[in-house]
Amino acid sequence: MQQQSFGYLALALAVGLLIGLERGWQSRALPEGERIAGLRTFGLLGLLGGVASLLGQHLGGSVAAAIVLAAALVMGGSYLLRFRADGTASATTTVAGLLTVGLGALAGLGESTLAAAGAVIATMLLNLKPILHTGVARLQAHELRATLNLLLISVVLLPVLPNAGYGPGAVLNPYRIWMMVVLIASISFAGYFAVKLLGPGRGILLTGLFGGLSSSTAVTWSLARIGRSQPDWSPTLASGILVACGTMFPRILLVAGLMHPPLLPALTLPLAVMAGVTYGGAILIWWRQHRRIDAPVLSLSNPFQLRMAMRFAALLLGVLLLAEWIETRWGDPGLYGLAVLSGLSDVDAITLSLARMGQEGLGIPTVLLGILLAATSNNLVKMGLALALGGRGVGVRVAAVLGAAMLSGLLIGFWLNAAG
């Protein structure tokens, strides 16, 4: 028992020293005596938390509470003295000290994993101050609202929805439908901020890659319009559009695989081939050009809006009901027609609908071919946008590569469908 207690106290000390190392490094330029707390103080605070836990187990919880309260008073008093002396209002070190006592107490209770993990996370947060402050400074009001809205629909609304099927074929499951909305919104959200973090000058291929996670159609629209007024940039713009369009294929694989993992073996080959042809064409065009631009102007929409989520939920609900009715009335041929029509406006809704039907017993070859047809019709729309907005310089290059990608994917899909 005594040896075990020594181990707990050693971990409590290590927790304090780790956080103290970061705090000491941050205040290393200050003269001795002007620092609120450094390596030694934080080591002692961690050890104090461990001792408080051990004493509390033997003498009662009131003893441990009194020790923690005393530490809080000392840290708070140090903060007030510092504030009166030079007006420094930052309470980060004070809060870090109180957290160190708490983590040391966890270590003293034997919660070694929690204490160690908490210390590492706390140290990382403290060390990331410049990055976090820069990110907050660059965050716009509508992006903050988008973040809060996404948290609202995922953390607050999703858990309280009933997970039961209603309506024809029990396809109206509020929890599953809303989970699909959260999934698509999260992917688009991540893509938007990836483009924002990249910033200008990181290259059109990377921008197209992450912009495609948010909306490959938006990337196509934005870059194609530049091509009309800047024909010399056509190869670069076409390569960016193609990378964004190619990103749609791994996105489809991710969405379908998360919804219905047995689809992955069948979908991987055709989608990988389509993505490979599209990415390969983009790189070849980019490599052969004579003029390159590094700062494409992208007009991606708001990362997330509640109205957007409601519209997608309504679209998804309609596609689910329509797919169930068409499959019952006309079977697989009807589903293929619905996939083509749905893909003209949105490939995510039909992908999720077909994946859900795969969960309910629809054959994997049928789901595979339906998803490929939706992706094909969606890329046909983007080919049309590139030709109409970007002129021949952009449109012909995009159409040639996407046409080859779609043809290769469909041939593999039909072959797998026939084999299945």
N, C-alpha and C positions, 0 to 999 in steps of 0.2 A: 504493500500500500504506500509506504514511504517513497519507494523508488518511482512508483507511478506519479505521485505528487511532484517529485522533482522534474519528471518529464513534462507535466502540465505547466509548471512554472518556467521551464526552459522555453517552451513554445510561447508563453505569454511574453517573455523577455524578447524573443525573436520577433514577434509581432510588433512590439514597440520599437525595436531597433530598425526594422524595415521602414516603417513610416517615418521614424526620426531621421533616417538617412536622407530621405527625400526632402523633409523640412529643413534639415541642416544644410543640404546642398543649395536650396533656394535662398537661404539667408546667409550664405557663406561670406558675402562681402561685408556684412555688418560687423562692427567691433564687438568684442566679447562683452557680454553684459547687456547688450541692446536687443538680444533675441529673446522672444517670448519663450521659446522652447526649441531645443535641438536634439541631437542624437542621444545624449545621455538622459535628458528629461523625458523623452518619449519612451526610451527603454525602461525607465523607472515607472512611467505611467502604465505601460503594459504589464510590468511585473506587479504593480499595485493592484491592477484588476484581477490578476491571477491569485494573489494573496487574499483579496476580498472574497473571492469565490470559495477558496479553501476554508477561510475562517467562517464564512456563512454556513458551510456544511456542518461545522462542528459547534458553532456558538449561536447559530440562528441567522435568519435573513436580515434582521434589523442591523446586525453588525456590518454585513456587506453593504447594505443601503447607506449606512452612516459613512463608510469609507468612500463610496462613490460620490456621495453628496459633498464630502469634504474636498475631494479632488475637483469637483465641479466648481465649488466656491473659489478655490485657489486659481483655477484657470480663468474663471470669470473676473476675479479681482485683477489678475495680470493684464487681462484685456482692457479693463477700465483704466488702469494706470497708464497703459500704452496710449490709449485714446486721448486721455487728458494731456499727456506729454507732447505728442506730435500730431494728434488729430487722425491717426490711422484708424480707419473704420473696418478694415477687413477682419472678419472673425474666423477665417479659414483655419488658422493654426489652433485656435481655441477649440473649435468644433472637432478638428482632427485629434486633439488631445483627449477630449471626452470619448470619441469613438475608440481611441486606443485603449482606454480603460475598459470599455465595454467588450472589445475583442479579447483583451487579456482575461476578463472575467469568463468569457466563453471558453477560452483555453483552459482555465482553471476548473471548469465544469467537465472537461473531457471532450468538448465539441471541437476536436482538433481540425477537422476538415473545414467547418464553418469559419473558425477563427483565422486559419491560414488563407482561405479564399477571400474573406473580408479584408484582410490586411493587404493582399495583392491588389484587389480592386480599388481600395482606398488610395493606395500609393499611386496607381495608374491615374486615377482621377486628379489627384493633386499635381502630378507631373504633366498632365495634358492641359494645364491652364491656358497656355498661349493658343493652342489649337481650338479649344472650346470657346474662348473669348472671341477669336477671329470668326469662328463659325456663327456665333450669336450675332456678331456685328453685321455679317453678310446676310443673315436671315431676314427675309422680307415678311411683312405682316400677313400676306395671303399664304405664305409658306408655313408660318406658324399656325394659322387657322387650319390649314390642310393637315398638319401633323396632329393637332388636337382632334379634328374630325375623324381621322383614321383610327386614333386611339378610342374614340367614342364608339365607332361601329364594331371594333374588334374586342376591346376589353370590357366595355359596358353592355352593349346590345347583344352581341353574339352569345354570351353564356346564358342569358335569360330566355332565349327563344326555345320553343318546344322542339324536341328532336323526335318528331313523329310524322308519318305520312298522311296526307289528306288528298281528297279529290280522286279523279280517275287514275287508276294505276298507282295510287299513293305517291304521285310524283311531287306533290306540294308539301315538301318538308321544310318548314321555315328555317331551321337551324342549318341544314345542308345548303339551301339556296343562299342564305346570307354568308355562309362560310366561303362559298364560291365567289361572292362579291368581294369579301375581304381578301381572298387570295389574289384576284386580279388587281384590285386596288393597291395591294402591297407591292406587287411586281412593278406596276407603273410608277408608284411612288419612289421605289428604289432607283429605277431608271432615270427619273427626273433629277434626283439629287446627285446621281453619278455624273450626269452631264454638267450640272451646276458646279460640282467639286472639281471636275476636270478643268473648267475654265477655258478661255481662249488660248490658242497656241499649243494645245496638246495633240493636235492632229485630227483630221476629219475622219479617219478610220475608227479611232477610239470613240470619237463623238457619235458617229453613226452606230457603233456597237451598243453603247449605253442608251443612246436616244431610241434605238429600236426596242429596248425593253419598255420604254414609256409609251411610244406610239410610232411605229414605222411609217404609218400614213402621214403623220405630222412632219416627220423628217423628210419624207419624199416631197411633200407640198412645199416646205421651206426651201430646200436645196434646189428643187426644180425651178422655182421662181427666180432664183439668182442666175441660173443658167441662161435664161432668156435675155437678160441685160448684160451678162458677162460670158459670152460664148467661149472665150479663151480658157475659162475655168471648167468647161464641160466635163473633161475626163475626171477631174478631181471630184466634182459634184456627183457625177454618176457613180463613182466608187463609194462615196459616202452613202448614197441612197441604197446601193446594193448591200453594203454591210448592215444597214438598218433593216432591210428586207430579209437578209439572211438570218438576223437575230430572231425573227419571228419563229423559225423552225425549232431551235432549242427551247424557246419560250413555250411553244405548243407541247413539246415533249415534257417539259417540267409540269405544266398545268395538268395534262392528261395523266402523267405518271403519279402525281400526288393524289389525283382523284381515284384512279383505278390502276394500281401498280402492275397487274398482269398485262396491261397494254404496252409496257415498255419494250419487251423483246420484239414485238411486231412493229412498233412505231420507230424504233431506233434506226434501223437500216435506211428506210426511205427518207426520213427526215434528216439523217446525217448526210446522205448523198445530196439532198436538195440544199442543205446548208453549205456543204463543201463546194458544190458547183458555184453557188452564189458568192461565197467568200473568195473562192479562187478567182472568179471573174473580176471581183472588185479589186483584189490585189494586183492582178495582171494589168488592168486598166490604169490603176494608180502608178504602177511601176514604169509603164511605157510612156507616161505623159511627159511633157516638157516643162510644164508650169504647175506648181503646186501651191495650194493655199492652206494655211494652218489655222485659220480662225473662221469657220463657217458660222453663218448667222442662223441660229435655230429659234423658231418661235414655238416652243413647246407650251402646252396649256398649263393651267394650274395643276399642281401635282395631285390634288384630290379635293373634290367638292361633294357635299352630301347629295346635291341634285344629280350629279353624275352617277353616284352610287345607286340612287333610286331609279334612274333611267336604266342603268345596266341590270338592276334587279328585275325591273319590269320586262326588259328585253329577254332576259334569261328565263323568266317565268313563262313568257309567251312561247319561246322556243321549246321549252320543256313540254308544255301542254300540246303544242302543235306536233312535236316529234312523236309523242306518245300516240296521238290520234292518227297521224300519218302511218306510223309503223303498224298500228292495228288494222287500218283500212287498206293500205297499199303495200305494206311490207318494205323490204329493202330498197326497191327502186324509188319509192316515195321519199325515203330518208335521204337518198342521194340528191334528189332534186331540192329538198329543203337545205341540205348542206351547201349546195351551190348558191342558192338565193341568200342564205344567211351570211355566207362568206363575203358577199359583196359589200356588206356594211361592217361586220364584226366577226372575227374568227373565234374569239374567246367563248362567246355564248354557245355556239354550236359544238365546240370542242368539249366544253363542260357537260352539255346535254348528252352528247353521244357517250362520253365517259361514264356518266351516271347510268345510262341505259345498259352500258357494258356491265356495270355492277349488278343490274337486275337480270342479266342473262342474255343480252344481245350479243351475237357472235363477234369475236375480236376482228375477223376479216371485214365485217360490215362496218364496224367502228373505224377501223384503219382507213378504209377507202373513203368513208364519209368525211373524215378529218382532212385527208389529202385533197379531196375535191373542194372543201371549204377554203383551204390554204391556197389552192390554185385560183379560185375565183377572187380571193382577196388580193393576190398578187397581180391578177389581170387589171384590177382597179388601179393599182399603183403603177402598172405599166402605162395605163391610159393617162394618169396624172403626169408622169414623166414626159410623155410625148406631147401632151397638150400644153403643159406649162414650161417645160425645159427646152422645147425645140428638138431638132434632129440630133444635135450634138449630145445631149443628155438622154433623150428618149430612146434613140436607137441602141445605144450601149446598154441601157437598163433593160430594154425589151429583149435583146439578144441573150443576155445572161439569164434573166428570169425565165425566159422561154425554155432554155436548155435545162434549167433546174426543175421546172415544173414537169417537163416531158420525162426526164429521168425518174423523178419521184413517182409520177403516175404509172409509168411502166413497171416499176418495182412493186407499187401498190396493187396493180391489177394482177401481177404474177403471184404475189402473196395471197391475194384474195382467192385466186383460182386454186392455189395449192391448199388453202385452208378449207 
